[in-house]
Amino acid sequence: MSKKKSLLELEQSGQYGSVVISHCGCDLSSALSAQHFSFEHVPLLPLQGCTAANCTCEYRGINDRRLEDRRITDYKTCYTVDKRKSARRGKD
């Protein structure tokens, strides 16, 4: 599979919000390996000026945490006392 095609598959899956470059084989890609790239700004592999005889770099998707539902859905643990109705501090 080509590197461009693997990048397109990561983007179309809808699971990933950004991409990192992994399995770096040259100094150029190693310098970029810690950075997260949006799909619009990710550099194409192999990088221009790559010194490796055979580029081993790969795209790896980073999960988009905004897709997860992080709200509490277990209503058994909800509080039954509405604290807004209690007396406020400092009011006598």
N, CA and C of each residue as an Amber inpcrd file, in Angstrom:
protein
   276
   0.8530000  -1.1820000   0.0000000   0.0000000   0.0000000   0.0000000
   0.8950000   1.2400000   0.0000000   0.5370000   2.2020000  -0.8200000
   1.3410000   3.4230000  -0.8880000   1.1120000   4.2750000   0.3640000
   2.0480000   5.1190000   0.6460000   1.9590000   5.9720000   1.8360000
   0.8180000   6.9760000   1.6980000   0.5900000   7.4560000   0.4810000
  -0.4940000   8.3990000   0.2410000  -1.8590000   7.7230000   0.4730000
  -1.9620000   6.4810000   0.0470000  -3.2100000   5.7330000   0.2170000
  -3.4760000   5.4260000   1.6950000  -2.4260000   5.0890000   2.4390000
  -2.6100000   4.8150000   3.8690000  -3.0380000   6.0760000   4.6170000
  -2.5150000   7.2320000   4.2030000  -2.9200000   8.4940000   4.8100000
  -4.3910000   8.7790000   4.5120000  -4.8070000   8.5290000   3.2910000
  -6.1970000   8.7440000   2.8900000  -7.1410000   7.8250000   3.6670000
  -6.7410000   6.5830000   3.8820000  -7.5610000   5.6440000   4.6530000
  -7.7030000   6.0920000   6.1040000  -6.6270000   6.5990000   6.6900000
  -6.6990000   7.1080000   8.0610000  -7.6800000   8.2710000   8.1530000
  -7.6300000   9.1620000   7.1760000  -8.5070000  10.3270000   7.1840000
  -9.9620000   9.9320000   6.9730000 -10.2120000   9.0260000   6.0510000
 -11.5860000   8.6380000   5.7340000 -12.2230000   7.7660000   6.8000000
 -11.4420000   7.1690000   7.6750000 -12.0030000   6.3240000   8.7290000
 -12.8330000   7.1340000   9.7210000 -12.4960000   8.4160000   9.8830000
 -13.2350000   9.2700000  10.7980000 -12.8730000   9.0740000  12.2580000
 -11.9400000   8.2000000  12.5500000 -11.5430000   7.9200000  13.9330000
 -10.4170000   8.8130000  14.4170000  -9.6920000   9.4130000  13.4960000
  -8.4640000  10.1120000  13.8530000  -8.5770000  11.6010000  13.5950000
  -8.0480000  12.3800000  14.5230000  -8.0630000  13.8220000  14.3890000
  -6.7440000  14.3820000  13.9220000  -5.6680000  13.6110000  14.1020000
  -4.3530000  14.0470000  13.6660000  -3.4910000  12.8340000  13.3540000
  -2.2890000  13.1040000  12.8560000  -1.3840000  12.0610000  12.3960000
   0.0260000  12.3570000  12.9120000   0.7650000  11.3090000  13.2110000
   2.1930000  11.4350000  13.5020000   2.9600000  10.5820000  12.5010000
   4.2310000  10.8750000  12.3500000   5.1060000  10.0810000  11.4870000
   5.8670000   9.1270000  12.3930000   5.7990000   7.8280000  12.0980000
   6.4840000   6.8370000  12.9360000   7.4170000   5.9830000  12.0810000
   8.2010000   5.1500000  12.7430000   9.2040000   4.2900000  12.1030000
  10.1520000   5.1190000  11.2420000  10.6470000   6.1750000  11.8270000
  11.4900000   7.1280000  11.0950000  12.8130000   6.4930000  10.7150000
  13.2330000   6.7540000   9.4730000  14.4660000   6.1590000   8.9810000
  15.5680000   7.1560000   8.6640000  15.2760000   8.4610000   8.7480000
  16.3080000   9.4540000   8.4510000  16.2180000  10.5950000   9.4580000
  17.2010000  11.4860000   9.4080000  17.2440000  12.5990000  10.3560000
  16.0740000  13.5640000  10.1710000  15.6480000  13.7770000   8.9370000
  14.5210000  14.6860000   8.6740000  13.2410000  14.1930000   9.3460000
  12.9280000  12.9270000   9.1500000  11.6890000  12.3930000   9.7200000
  11.7930000  12.2330000  11.2300000  12.9720000  11.9450000  11.7430000
  13.1430000  11.8290000  13.1960000  12.8420000  13.1480000  13.8870000
  13.1960000  14.2480000  13.2390000  12.9330000  15.5730000  13.8150000
  11.4360000  15.8680000  13.8550000  10.6520000  15.2590000  12.9780000
   9.2090000  15.4990000  12.9250000   8.3970000  14.4560000  13.6790000
   9.0400000  13.4290000  14.2070000   8.3120000  12.3000000  14.7870000
   7.5040000  12.6510000  16.0340000   7.8470000  13.7110000  16.7320000
   7.1220000  14.0720000  17.9580000   5.9710000  15.0340000  17.6860000
   5.7970000  15.4690000  16.4530000   4.7800000  16.4610000  16.1310000
   3.4840000  15.8060000  15.6530000   2.3700000  16.4080000  16.0280000
   1.0630000  15.9920000  15.5380000   0.6990000  16.8950000  14.3690000
   0.2170000  16.2990000  13.2940000  -0.1670000  17.0480000  12.1060000
  -1.6420000  16.8440000  11.8130000  -2.3230000  17.9160000  11.4290000
  -3.6880000  17.7570000  10.9420000  -3.5920000  17.1590000   9.5440000
  -4.6960000  16.6020000   9.0700000  -4.6710000  15.9880000   7.7490000
  -4.3940000  17.0160000   6.6490000  -4.7120000  18.2600000   6.9020000
  -4.4710000  19.3000000   5.9070000  -2.9980000  19.7090000   5.8350000
  -2.2410000  19.4970000   6.9220000  -0.8670000  20.0070000   6.9860000
   0.1990000  18.9230000   7.1340000  -0.1680000  17.6730000   7.0050000
   0.8170000  16.5950000   7.1530000   1.7270000  16.5560000   5.9170000
   3.0490000  16.4440000   6.1210000   3.9460000  16.3650000   4.9680000
   3.8330000  14.9920000   4.2970000   3.9880000  14.9820000   2.9900000
   3.9190000  13.7240000   2.2470000   5.2130000  12.9450000   2.4140000
   5.0750000  11.6320000   2.4990000   6.2300000  10.7420000   2.6350000
   6.5340000  10.1080000   1.2930000   7.7780000   9.8450000   0.9880000
   8.9900000  10.2020000   1.7240000   9.2210000  11.7110000   1.6820000
   9.8100000  12.2170000   2.7490000  10.0770000  13.6450000   2.8480000
  11.0910000  14.0690000   1.7870000  10.9150000  15.2680000   1.3030000
  11.8670000  15.7890000   0.3260000  13.2190000  15.9690000   1.0140000
  14.2400000  15.3440000   0.4790000  15.5700000  15.3890000   1.0790000
  15.8620000  14.1930000   1.9680000  15.0070000  13.1670000   1.9390000
  15.2040000  11.9570000   2.7500000  16.5200000  11.2930000   2.3500000
  17.3110000  10.8870000   3.3520000  18.6120000  10.2870000   3.0880000
  18.5980000   8.7640000   3.1760000  17.4700000   8.1680000   3.5270000
  17.3810000   6.7110000   3.6370000  17.3010000   6.0930000   2.2470000
  17.9520000   4.9410000   2.0780000  17.9140000   4.2530000   0.7920000
  16.4920000   3.7740000   0.4940000  15.7830000   3.3150000   1.5300000
  14.3990000   2.8640000   1.4010000  13.6150000   3.4810000   2.5520000
  12.7070000   4.3960000   2.2490000  11.9570000   5.1020000   3.2960000
  11.0800000   4.1240000   4.0670000  11.2520000   4.0910000   5.3900000
  10.4620000   3.2040000   6.2430000   9.4270000   3.9670000   7.0640000
   9.2990000   5.2560000   6.8260000   8.3580000   6.0890000   7.5710000
   6.9190000   5.6460000   7.3030000   6.0840000   5.8170000   8.3110000
   4.6690000   5.4860000   8.1890000   3.8450000   6.5670000   8.8690000
   2.5940000   6.6670000   8.4600000   1.6410000   7.5380000   9.1420000
   0.9390000   6.7150000  10.2030000   0.7600000   7.3140000  11.3700000
   0.0060000   6.6550000  12.4440000  -1.0520000   7.6380000  12.9210000
  -2.2990000   7.1800000  12.9520000  -3.4030000   8.0430000  13.3570000
  -3.4630000   8.2360000  14.8590000  -3.8250000   9.4310000  15.2760000
  -4.0180000   9.7560000  16.6850000  -5.5240000   9.9200000  16.8940000
  -6.0760000   9.1830000  17.8490000  -7.5170000   9.2170000  18.0950000
  -8.0020000  10.6230000  18.3920000  -9.1570000  10.9300000  17.8410000
  -9.7970000  12.2180000  18.0900000 -10.6510000  12.0630000  19.3410000
 -10.1960000  12.6170000  20.4600000 -10.9090000  12.4560000  21.7310000
 -12.2520000  13.1580000  21.7330000 -12.4580000  14.0890000  20.8080000
 -13.7390000  14.7900000  20.7580000 -14.8600000  13.8820000  20.2820000
 -14.5200000  12.7250000  19.7110000 -15.5460000  11.8040000  19.2410000
 -16.1280000  10.9700000  20.3790000 -15.4090000  10.8800000  21.4750000
 -15.8590000  10.0760000  22.6060000 -16.9100000  10.8330000  23.4090000
 -17.8970000  10.1010000  23.9210000 -18.9060000  10.7010000  24.7740000
 -18.4110000  10.5830000  26.2090000 -18.0090000  11.7130000  26.7870000
 -17.4400000  11.6830000  28.1340000 -18.4250000  12.1320000  29.1980000
 -19.6690000  12.3180000  28.8280000 -20.6560000  12.7410000  29.8160000
 -21.0860000  11.5600000  30.6740000 -21.4850000  11.8550000  31.8840000
 -21.9440000  10.8100000  32.7890000 -23.2970000  10.3080000  32.2970000
 -23.3870000   8.9990000  32.1030000 -24.6610000   8.4260000  31.6690000
 -25.2430000   7.4930000  32.7220000 -24.5310000   7.3020000  33.8050000
 -25.0270000   6.4500000  34.8810000 -25.7940000   7.3270000  35.8630000
 -27.1030000   7.3850000  35.7070000 -27.9130000   8.2890000  36.5090000
 -28.1710000   7.7710000  37.9190000 -27.7640000   6.5580000  38.2200000
 -27.9350000   6.0170000  39.5630000 -27.0440000   6.7400000  40.5660000
 -25.9660000   7.3330000  40.0970000 -25.0250000   7.9920000  40.9960000
 -25.2530000   9.4960000  41.0690000 -26.2890000   9.9830000  40.4250000
 -26.5740000  11.4170000  40.4520000 -27.0320000  11.8420000  41.8370000
 -26.7650000  13.0810000  42.1580000 -27.1980000  13.6230000  43.4230000
 -28.6890000  13.9410000  43.3500000 -29.3780000  13.6960000  44.4530000
 -30.8150000  13.9720000  44.4880000 -31.1100000  15.3060000  45.1540000
 -30.1270000  15.8880000  45.8180000 -30.3240000  17.1580000  46.5010000
 -29.9060000  18.2800000  45.5580000 -30.8020000  19.2230000  45.3440000
 -30.4790000  20.3750000  44.5160000 -29.9100000  21.4440000  45.4340000
 -28.6280000  21.6260000  45.3800000 -27.9510000  22.5390000  46.3060000
 -28.2570000  23.9970000  46.0030000 -28.8160000  24.2690000  44.8360000
 -29.1470000  25.6550000  44.5090000 -30.3020000  26.1710000  45.3620000
 -31.0970000  25.2850000  45.9210000 -32.2500000  25.6950000  46.7230000
 -31.9050000  25.8990000  48.1890000 -30.7170000  25.4860000  48.6010000
 -30.3250000  25.6540000  49.9960000 -29.8920000  27.1010000  50.2460000
 -29.8130000  27.4450000  51.5350000 -29.4380000  28.8200000  51.9080000
 -28.0110000  29.1050000  51.4740000 -27.7800000  30.2930000  51.0010000
 -26.4530000  30.6980000  50.5760000 -25.6200000  31.0980000  51.7720000
 -24.3010000  30.9280000  51.6510000 -23.4070000  31.3430000  52.7210000
 -23.4370000  32.8700000  52.8370000 -23.3090000  33.3360000  54.0180000
 -23.2260000  34.7580000  54.2540000 -24.5680000  35.4430000  54.3920000
 -25.6410000  34.7450000  54.0910000 -26.9770000  35.3490000  54.2690000
 -27.5560000  34.8680000  55.5840000 -27.8490000  35.7870000  56.4510000
 -28.4000000  35.4140000  57.7670000 -29.8120000  35.8610000  57.8910000
